[in-house]
Amino acid sequence: MEASALPAATGAGRRRRERLVPLLFLAPALIFLLVWLVYPTVRTVVRSFFGRSGSDFVGFDNYKALFTTDTLRTAIKNNVIWVAVVPAFVTAIGLIFAVLTERIRWSTAFKTVVFMPMAISLFAAGVIWRVMDQTDPSLGTVNATLKVVHDAFGSSGPLTTAQPSTPALTGSPSSGFVLRAVVRPGGVALMGLTAIPPDEVPAAAPDAVRPAPRAGAIGGVVWRDFKPGGGRPGVVERGEQGLGGVDVELRPAAAGGAVASTTTAANGSFSFGDVRPGSYRVAIASSTFAAPFAGVNWLGPKLITPAVMIAYVWVWAGFAMVIIAAGLSAISREVLEAARTDGATEWQVFRRVTVPLLAPVLSVVFITMIINVLKVFDIVLSVAPQSSQDDANVIALAMWRTSFGGVNDFGLGSAIAVFLFVLVLPVLALNVRRFRRET
């Protein structure tokens, strides 16, 4: 009996060892998983039902605050916008880049440039875009580019503001200044201005010159009616500088638009020749005071969310392009050529053949981007200045600011973390299901 029982005991011990050995190898990973993932998750859920101090049980009050606090509601609204816009936009751009790079010789260089932002952290990318989005066109790259476009189709005036030096002129910089007195051919219009910023009149500007009357013409001068040490208003004197580049219009005395226009010379003089007999008024056009392009306030409350989204797309477009390009290279070229042989255009091949065959890859990129967008944090923190963070707020940033940004309300912060975790769970389940279906 003892001899027959020995093999059975030996077999049971062997099976026990076979089960124990894998557990010994998995034990370190399981311990770290429990310590760094399971316990913090359970602890966070429990902590979310307590108040700021952690000693008073508040039930679901923290979760009610998620939908009653203005900043937290803004964060939820912004996350909805992020999920609705960014994943689809990144996937679309990646698809376009992947398809186009197949047809160019320098595709490798292009892919390298587009993918390069992935080599840096999102925080560093946010710092880059924070500088690029500066409002001053001399500092921000984006507004400097917009200034070039603006100046190509429009121009700014030589002055930003001014006031009449005498009651002979009426108006304002926004509407222009009109000479009250009627001028006839052979007359001279004197248009003195003051209250001009000193840096808008060049130090080397020549003295103003009053033109001599000419038959059949209307002349005049626009000048800075200011002389250090005193002077007579409305009189062109030595030492008073002319204003060049000023837009001057000649208008009928009765009513109507300008019949002629000109620009003053460096000494402020101007002239309208071959003027028909009649009565006219001379005016300084409002275009003289057209403000230069001051830049778009990308970092302000209204545009901060789109600005952060653009920075985020800039980083992740390379990831989408590489993944989709890998899927595109696996598509049989025979299928594409067969479609072209049947008379399909390139657009029809792309829409009805390429995109359906890439559907699994596109879903991978899209779902990955949804998960990333739900937990976006660092790029918002680095792009948005402190004054605009409430407007750019997202759920992950709200969790950090509530818990560690000075508020120190760990109960509400835990509730925000649990809420974010619940939002990510369905997307993770969808991702797992897709992986199982593919395998």
GIPE-V382969 format. One record per residue. N is the residue number from 1. RES is the residue in one small letter. SS is DSSP state (h for helix, s for strand, l for the rest). Layout:
# GIPE-V382969
((N,RES,SS) (N,RES,SS))
This chain:
# GIPE-V382969
((1,m,l) (2,e,h) (3,a,h) (4,s,h) (5,a,h) (6,l,h) (7,p,h) (8,a,h) (9,a,h) (10,t,h) (11,g,h) (12,a,h) (13,g,h) (14,r,h) (15,r,h) (16,r,h) (17,r,h) (18,e,h) (19,r,h) (20,l,h) (21,v,h) (22,p,h) (23,l,h) (24,l,h) (25,f,h) (26,l,h) (27,a,h) (28,p,h) (29,a,h) (30,l,h) (31,i,h) (32,f,h) (33,l,h) (34,l,h) (35,v,h) (36,w,h) (37,l,h) (38,v,h) (39,y,h) (40,p,h) (41,t,h) (42,v,h) (43,r,h) (44,t,h) (45,v,h) (46,v,h) (47,r,h) (48,s,l) (49,f,l) (50,f,s) (51,g,l) (52,r,l) (53,s,l) (54,g,l) (55,s,l) (56,d,l) (57,f,s) (58,v,l) (59,g,l) (60,f,l) (61,d,h) (62,n,h) (63,y,h) (64,k,h) (65,a,h) (66,l,h) (67,f,l) (68,t,l) (69,t,l) (70,d,h) (71,t,h) (72,l,h) (73,r,h) (74,t,h) (75,a,h) (76,i,h) (77,k,h) (78,n,h) (79,n,h) (80,v,h) (81,i,h) (82,w,h) (83,v,h) (84,a,h) (85,v,h) (86,v,h) (87,p,h) (88,a,h) (89,f,h) (90,v,h) (91,t,h) (92,a,h) (93,i,h) (94,g,h) (95,l,h) (96,i,h) (97,f,h) (98,a,h) (99,v,h) (100,l,h) (101,t,h) (102,e,h) (103,r,h) (104,i,l) (105,r,l) (106,w,l) (107,s,h) (108,t,h) (109,a,h) (110,f,h) (111,k,h) (112,t,h) (113,v,h) (114,v,h) (115,f,h) (116,m,h) (117,p,h) (118,m,h) (119,a,h) (120,i,l) (121,s,l) (122,l,h) (123,f,h) (124,a,h) (125,a,h) (126,g,h) (127,v,h) (128,i,h) (129,w,h) (130,r,h) (131,v,h) (132,m,h) (133,d,l) (134,q,l) (135,t,l) (136,d,l) (137,p,l) (138,s,l) (139,l,l) (140,g,l) (141,t,h) (142,v,h) (143,n,h) (144,a,h) (145,t,h) (146,l,h) (147,k,h) (148,v,h) (149,v,h) (150,h,h) (151,d,h) (152,a,h) (153,f,h) (154,g,l) (155,s,l) (156,s,l) (157,g,l) (158,p,l) (159,l,l) (160,t,l) (161,t,l) (162,a,l) (163,q,s) (164,p,s) (165,s,l) (166,t,l) (167,p,l) (168,a,l) (169,l,s) (170,t,s) (171,g,s) (172,s,s) (173,p,l) (174,s,l) (175,s,l) (176,g,s) (177,f,s) (178,v,s) (179,l,s) (180,r,l) (181,a,l) (182,v,l) (183,v,s) (184,r,l) (185,p,l) (186,g,l) (187,g,l) (188,v,s) (189,a,s) (190,l,s) (191,m,s) (192,g,s) (193,l,s) (194,t,s) (195,a,l) (196,i,l) (197,p,l) (198,p,h) (199,d,h) (200,e,h) (201,v,l) (202,p,l) (203,a,l) (204,a,l) (205,a,l) (206,p,l) (207,d,s) (208,a,l) (209,v,l) (210,r,l) (211,p,l) (212,a,l) (213,p,l) (214,r,l) (215,a,l) (216,g,l) (217,a,l) (218,i,s) (219,g,s) (220,g,s) (221,v,s) (222,v,s) (223,w,s) (224,r,s) (225,d,l) (226,f,l) (227,k,l) (228,p,l) (229,g,l) (230,g,l) (231,g,l) (232,r,l) (233,p,l) (234,g,l) (235,v,l) (236,v,l) (237,e,l) (238,r,l) (239,g,l) (240,e,l) (241,q,s) (242,g,s) (243,l,l) (244,g,l) (245,g,l) (246,v,l) (247,d,s) (248,v,s) (249,e,s) (250,l,s) (251,r,s) (252,p,s) (253,a,l) (254,a,l) (255,a,l) (256,g,l) (257,g,l) (258,a,s) (259,v,s) (260,a,s) (261,s,s) (262,t,s) (263,t,s) (264,t,l) (265,a,l) (266,a,l) (267,n,l) (268,g,l) (269,s,s) (270,f,s) (271,s,s) (272,f,s) (273,g,l) (274,d,l) (275,v,l) (276,r,l) (277,p,l) (278,g,l) (279,s,l) (280,y,s) (281,r,s) (282,v,s) (283,a,s) (284,i,s) (285,a,l) (286,s,h) (287,s,h) (288,t,h) (289,f,h) (290,a,l) (291,a,l) (292,p,l) (293,f,l) (294,a,l) (295,g,l) (296,v,l) (297,n,l) (298,w,l) (299,l,l) (300,g,l) (301,p,l) (302,k,l) (303,l,l) (304,i,h) (305,t,h) (306,p,h) (307,a,h) (308,v,h) (309,m,h) (310,i,h) (311,a,h) (312,y,h) (313,v,h) (314,w,h) (315,v,h) (316,w,h) (317,a,h) (318,g,h) (319,f,h) (320,a,h) (321,m,h) (322,v,h) (323,i,h) (324,i,h) (325,a,h) (326,a,h) (327,g,h) (328,l,h) (329,s,h) (330,a,l) (331,i,l) (332,s,l) (333,r,h) (334,e,h) (335,v,h) (336,l,h) (337,e,h) (338,a,h) (339,a,h) (340,r,h) (341,t,h) (342,d,l) (343,g,l) (344,a,l) (345,t,l) (346,e,h) (347,w,h) (348,q,h) (349,v,h) (350,f,h) (351,r,h) (352,r,h) (353,v,h) (354,t,h) (355,v,h) (356,p,h) (357,l,h) (358,l,l) (359,a,h) (360,p,h) (361,v,h) (362,l,h) (363,s,h) (364,v,h) (365,v,h) (366,f,h) (367,i,h) (368,t,h) (369,m,h) (370,i,h) (371,i,h) (372,n,h) (373,v,h) (374,l,h) (375,k,l) (376,v,l) (377,f,l) (378,d,h) (379,i,h) (380,v,h) (381,l,h) (382,s,h) (383,v,h) (384,a,l) (385,p,l) (386,q,h) (387,s,h) (388,s,h) (389,q,h) (390,d,h) (391,d,h) (392,a,h) (393,n,l) (394,v,l) (395,i,h) (396,a,h) (397,l,h) (398,a,h) (399,m,h) (400,w,h) (401,r,h) (402,t,h) (403,s,h) (404,f,h) (405,g,l) (406,g,l) (407,v,l) (408,n,l) (409,d,l) (410,f,h) (411,g,h) (412,l,h) (413,g,h) (414,s,h) (415,a,h) (416,i,h) (417,a,h) (418,v,h) (419,f,h) (420,l,h) (421,f,h) (422,v,h) (423,l,h) (424,v,h) (425,l,h) (426,p,h) (427,v,h) (428,l,h) (429,a,h) (430,l,h) (431,n,h) (432,v,h) (433,r,h) (434,r,h) (435,f,h) (436,r,h) (437,r,h) (438,e,h) (439,t,l))
